[in-house]
Amino acid sequence: MKVKLLSALILFTSQFSFSQTIKGKVVFNNYAIPKVEVVNSSTKTLAVSDANGEFSIIAKANDILVFVSKEHELKKITLTPETISNTPLIVELSLNAEELNEVLITNTPAITLSAAPEVEQVQRDEIAADRADKILKPLMIDDLNINKGLNIMRIGGFVASLLKKEKEEVKKAVPEIEFSTLAKNSYDQKFYLETLKLQADEIELFLQFCEADPKSKIVAANNNTLSTMDFLFSKITEFKKFAASKK
């Protein structure tokens, strides 16, 4: 009986001392994350999660798995017999604390940062309230006595003009970006050569051709990757006809 118990114990512990296929899924807020690199730093092997966030990699107990994603924070997991026995693994990633998109902006106006946006908003609200109080008070209050009727139309017009002015000030503070600059920053040269089938010396001319269309300003203002791609695809046929007519 002791021999059988010892054999079972040896068999149970030995299964974690040898490499085996570990399966798992990478998620963020219960959504699958594709194209996450899963690196076994102990054996230097690599796997990539599929469209469903699932992966499989050869590993064993005490191996360290590293999960690498451009949009998420790096995560390390040390495999234990318990985690191996509870496969598939569910690995939860977190978004990067701060993700900056590199954008080339020309003719950028000088901006003085005096306080955090939340503080500036409170200050603007206080200034607006103070102005409203000074302008509206003569309409209906005189020494705490109501001496005039409440002019709803005038008050509404004042509030509307105040909001419009604030929106214009915010709009002026945001520098405009040219469409060609947005397109260059959104897609690399490979996209223009292989996807749009352009020659290397045609890329700059094509972007100038797109920029001549007034719709390009709307696309640049939206600064949306999908809208930019749709616009480029819609202009490529026109550009090729234009280029052929010039030959």
C-alpha positions as CSV (number, residue, x, y, z in Angstrom):
1,M,0.0,0.0,0.0
2,K,2.9,2.4,0.9
3,V,4.6,1.6,-2.5
4,K,1.4,2.4,-4.4
5,L,1.0,5.7,-2.5
6,L,4.6,6.6,-3.1
7,S,4.3,5.8,-6.8
8,A,1.2,8.0,-7.1
9,L,2.9,10.9,-5.3
10,I,5.9,10.7,-7.6
11,L,3.7,10.6,-10.7
12,F,1.7,13.6,-9.4
13,T,4.8,15.7,-8.7
14,S,6.7,14.7,-11.9
15,Q,4.0,16.0,-14.2
16,F,4.9,19.6,-13.1
17,S,8.7,19.1,-13.5
18,F,8.5,18.5,-17.2
19,S,7.4,21.0,-19.9
20,Q,3.9,20.8,-21.1
21,T,1.5,22.9,-23.3
22,I,0.0,25.7,-21.2
23,K,-3.2,27.2,-22.6
24,G,-4.7,30.5,-21.6
25,K,-6.6,33.6,-22.6
26,V,-5.6,37.3,-22.4
27,V,-8.4,39.8,-21.6
28,F,-9.0,43.4,-20.6
29,N,-12.4,44.1,-18.9
30,N,-13.6,40.7,-20.1
31,Y,-12.8,41.6,-23.7
32,A,-10.3,39.3,-25.5
33,I,-7.0,41.0,-26.6
34,P,-5.5,39.7,-29.8
35,K,-1.8,39.9,-30.9
36,V,-0.4,39.8,-27.4
37,E,3.2,38.4,-27.3
38,V,3.5,35.7,-24.7
39,V,7.2,35.1,-23.9
40,N,8.5,32.2,-21.7
41,S,11.6,34.0,-20.4
42,S,12.9,30.8,-19.0
43,T,13.1,28.9,-22.3
44,K,13.1,32.0,-24.6
45,T,10.1,30.7,-26.5
46,L,7.3,32.9,-27.9
47,A,3.6,32.7,-28.7
48,V,1.0,35.2,-29.8
49,S,-2.6,35.4,-28.8
50,D,-5.2,34.9,-31.6
51,A,-8.3,36.9,-32.5
52,N,-10.1,35.4,-29.4
53,G,-7.2,36.3,-27.1
54,E,-6.3,32.6,-26.7
55,F,-2.7,31.3,-26.7
56,S,-0.7,28.1,-26.0
57,I,2.9,27.8,-25.0
58,I,5.3,25.1,-23.8
59,A,6.2,25.7,-20.1
60,K,6.6,24.1,-16.7
61,A,6.4,25.0,-13.1
62,N,8.6,28.0,-12.0
63,D,8.8,29.3,-15.6
64,I,8.1,33.0,-16.0
65,L,5.6,34.1,-18.7
66,V,5.8,37.7,-19.8
67,F,2.8,39.3,-21.6
68,V,3.7,42.2,-24.0
69,S,1.1,44.4,-25.7
70,K,1.6,47.9,-27.2
71,E,-1.5,49.3,-25.6
72,H,-1.3,47.5,-22.3
73,E,1.1,47.4,-19.4
74,L,3.7,44.5,-19.3
75,K,2.7,41.7,-17.0
76,K,4.8,38.8,-15.6
77,I,3.4,35.5,-14.2
78,T,5.5,32.8,-12.4
79,L,3.9,29.4,-13.1
80,T,3.2,27.2,-10.1
81,P,1.8,23.7,-9.9
82,E,-1.5,25.3,-8.9
83,T,-1.7,27.6,-11.9
84,I,-0.8,24.9,-14.3
85,S,-3.5,22.5,-12.9
86,N,-6.1,25.3,-13.3
87,T,-5.5,25.9,-17.0
88,P,-6.7,27.5,-19.1
89,L,-5.1,30.6,-17.6
90,I,-7.1,33.8,-17.6
91,V,-4.6,36.7,-17.8
92,E,-6.0,40.2,-17.1
93,L,-4.0,43.1,-18.5
94,S,-4.2,46.8,-17.7
95,L,-4.1,49.8,-20.1
96,N,-1.0,51.9,-20.2
97,A,-1.2,54.7,-17.7
98,E,-0.3,57.2,-20.4
99,E,-0.3,56.6,-24.1
100,L,0.9,59.4,-26.4
101,N,0.4,59.5,-30.2
102,E,3.3,61.2,-32.0
103,V,1.8,63.9,-34.2
104,L,3.8,66.4,-36.2
105,I,2.3,69.9,-35.9
106,T,3.5,73.0,-37.7
107,N,2.9,76.6,-36.8
108,T,1.9,75.6,-33.2
109,P,0.7,78.7,-31.2
110,A,2.3,79.2,-27.9
111,I,0.2,77.9,-25.0
112,T,0.8,78.9,-21.4
113,L,-0.2,76.2,-18.9
114,S,-1.1,77.9,-15.6
115,A,-3.2,75.2,-14.0
116,A,-4.7,71.8,-14.5
117,P,-7.7,71.6,-16.9
118,E,-10.1,70.9,-14.0
119,V,-8.9,74.0,-12.2
120,E,-9.2,76.1,-15.3
121,Q,-12.7,74.9,-15.9
122,V,-13.7,75.8,-12.4
123,Q,-12.2,79.2,-12.8
124,R,-14.0,79.8,-16.1
125,D,-17.3,78.7,-14.5
126,E,-16.7,81.1,-11.6
127,I,-15.9,84.0,-14.0
128,A,-19.0,83.2,-16.1
129,A,-21.2,83.1,-13.0
130,D,-19.8,86.4,-11.8
131,R,-20.4,88.1,-15.2
132,A,-24.0,86.7,-15.3
133,D,-24.7,88.0,-11.8
134,K,-23.4,91.5,-12.7
135,I,-25.4,91.7,-15.9
136,L,-28.6,90.0,-14.8
137,K,-29.0,91.7,-11.4
138,P,-30.2,95.0,-12.8
139,L,-32.9,93.2,-14.7
140,M,-34.8,91.9,-11.7
141,I,-33.2,92.9,-8.3
142,D,-32.8,96.3,-6.7
143,D,-31.9,96.3,-3.0
144,L,-33.4,92.8,-2.6
145,N,-36.8,94.0,-4.0
146,I,-38.1,92.8,-7.4
147,N,-38.7,95.9,-9.4
148,K,-38.7,94.5,-13.0
149,G,-40.1,91.5,-14.7
150,L,-37.8,88.6,-15.5
151,N,-36.7,88.9,-19.1
152,I,-36.4,85.3,-20.2
153,M,-35.4,86.1,-23.8
154,R,-32.7,88.4,-22.7
155,I,-31.3,86.0,-20.2
156,G,-31.4,83.1,-22.7
157,G,-29.6,85.2,-25.3
158,F,-26.9,86.2,-22.8
159,V,-26.3,82.6,-21.7
160,A,-26.1,81.4,-25.4
161,S,-23.6,84.1,-26.3
162,L,-21.5,83.2,-23.3
163,L,-21.4,79.5,-24.3
164,K,-20.6,80.4,-27.9
165,K,-17.7,82.6,-26.9
166,E,-16.3,79.9,-24.6
167,K,-16.5,77.3,-27.4
168,E,-14.7,79.7,-29.8
169,E,-11.9,80.2,-27.2
170,V,-11.5,76.4,-26.8
171,K,-11.5,76.0,-30.6
172,K,-8.8,78.6,-31.0
173,A,-6.6,76.9,-28.4
174,V,-6.6,73.6,-30.4
175,P,-4.1,73.9,-33.4
176,E,-5.3,72.6,-36.7
177,I,-3.4,69.7,-38.4
178,E,-2.9,69.4,-42.1
179,F,-4.4,66.3,-43.8
180,S,-1.0,65.2,-45.3
181,T,0.6,65.4,-41.8
182,L,-2.3,63.3,-40.3
183,A,-2.0,60.7,-43.2
184,K,1.8,60.4,-42.8
185,N,1.5,59.9,-39.0
186,S,-1.3,57.4,-39.3
187,Y,0.2,55.0,-41.9
188,D,3.8,54.0,-42.8
189,Q,5.3,53.9,-46.3
190,K,4.5,50.2,-46.6
191,F,0.8,51.0,-46.5
192,Y,1.1,53.4,-49.5
193,L,3.4,51.1,-51.5
194,E,1.7,47.7,-50.9
195,T,-2.0,48.6,-50.0
196,L,-2.5,51.6,-52.2
197,K,-0.1,50.4,-54.9
198,L,1.7,53.7,-55.2
199,Q,5.3,54.3,-56.3
200,A,7.6,55.8,-53.8
201,D,7.9,59.1,-55.7
202,E,4.0,59.3,-56.0
203,I,3.2,59.3,-52.3
204,E,3.8,63.0,-51.7
205,L,2.0,64.0,-54.8
206,F,-1.0,61.7,-53.8
207,L,-1.2,63.4,-50.4
208,Q,-1.2,66.8,-52.0
209,F,-3.9,65.6,-54.4
210,C,-6.0,64.5,-51.4
211,E,-5.4,67.8,-49.6
212,A,-6.8,69.7,-52.5
213,D,-10.2,68.2,-51.8
214,P,-12.1,70.4,-49.2
215,K,-13.3,67.2,-47.6
216,S,-9.7,66.6,-46.4
217,K,-10.1,69.4,-43.9
218,I,-13.1,67.7,-42.3
219,V,-11.2,64.4,-42.1
220,A,-8.2,66.1,-40.5
221,A,-10.4,67.9,-38.0
222,N,-12.0,64.6,-37.0
223,N,-8.6,62.9,-36.6
224,N,-10.1,59.4,-36.9
225,T,-8.1,56.5,-38.3
226,L,-11.0,54.8,-40.0
227,S,-12.2,58.0,-41.6
228,T,-8.7,58.8,-42.8
229,M,-8.4,55.3,-44.4
230,D,-11.8,55.6,-46.1
231,F,-10.9,58.9,-47.6
232,L,-7.5,57.7,-48.9
233,F,-9.2,54.7,-50.6
234,S,-11.8,57.0,-52.1
235,K,-9.2,59.2,-53.6
236,I,-6.7,56.6,-54.9
237,T,-8.8,55.8,-58.0
238,E,-9.2,59.4,-58.8
239,F,-5.5,60.0,-58.4
240,K,-4.5,57.1,-60.7
241,K,-6.8,58.4,-63.4
242,F,-5.3,61.9,-62.9
243,A,-1.8,60.6,-63.1
244,A,-2.5,58.5,-66.2
245,S,-4.0,61.5,-68.0
246,K,-0.7,63.5,-67.4
247,K,1.5,60.8,-69.0
